[in-house]
Amino acid sequence: MRKFLPISEADYVADPYVPDAVMPVGEYAGQKIDATERRPLTILTGDEAKPFSPEEGEIVAVNFRHDGKFWIVKFATDAVERVIFEKWDFGSGLIHVAHTELRFKFREGRGAVLFPQRLYKGGEVAKPVGDPIENVVNSIEAVSVPGVHFSVSGGLSKKFVASRRFKSLKENFYERVTRERRIVEQWDLLMDDARKQTMFERAVSESDADGLNTPYHLFGHSCTTEAFRLVDSVMNYGIRTWRTFFKRIPHFPEVYLWARGLLKPDGKSRMKPLGEEKAHWRDELRARFKKEREDNKRASSR
């Protein structure tokens, strides 16, 4: 059963969908999880979804991340045109791993539609905000209690749960390229349309179903193992089936993709790094980063 923090009338203009989740096991069992930035989706159905007028094949969900905020999003599951695998490295020396994530690009004119994240009263018709989002990223990330930051040792000792996040590509650029200065490598996967669409629908459904309940484990339930499990769930590899074993170490995703036959010949799957592909976002997002740092300094000095 999904749980959110208690709401009041004031929450019609605030955020009523903050997860009310606690660590299920481990050192921090029973303590509230920090869901300030990293949240899974929760799908809305029935009367909850009516204000967004979903048509057949469309999914409405809360806690989609874009522009530093959470939004209610409406996806058309059959609109996926491309699946792109992303990877960036972190750590140094012997403690050197990588984060992997899946990018879904929608067909022109069929992007994700955003609505302000608030409660909508009976009979209200929600109005979309901004342009449709053409690319979204599904990223399985480790979250814990406030003040606990990711570490390899923590990723092996039940100090985190896995959050199956969904965010816009622009938000991903901000977090990875602007704020963390990562080089995000990208591969366009060789996969038919039916599998792309099925994989996207499963990713959304699993984000909702998993919530913040499953312990994160670097080699057993992580960004890499879960991304490849999702990919493998829609594929039929034939003689390559044994190669699906290769997904445990979060550092060699290109090798794992090659072993599965998911890379196009002659290097055609490899794309420009995200920072180069969307270089026109740099100035805007640097300005956002600068403003957020200044705002945080003013807040901490009060």
Secondary structure, DSSP 4 states (H G I P E B T S, - for coil): ---B----GGGGTS-TT-B--B--SSTTTTSBP--SS--B-EEE-GGGTGGG-PPTTEEEEEEEEETTEEEEEEEEGGGEEEEEEEEEEEEETTEEEEEEEEEEEEPTT--EEEEESS---TT-----EEEEESEEEEEEEEE-STTPPP-TTGGGTT--EEEEEEEEHHHHHIIIIIIS----EEEE----HHHHHHHHHHHHHHHHHHTT-SB-BTTTBSHHHHHHHHHHHT---GGGGGGGG--SSTT-HHHHHHHTT-SPGGGTTB---HHHHTGGGHHHHHHHHHHHHHHHHHHHT-
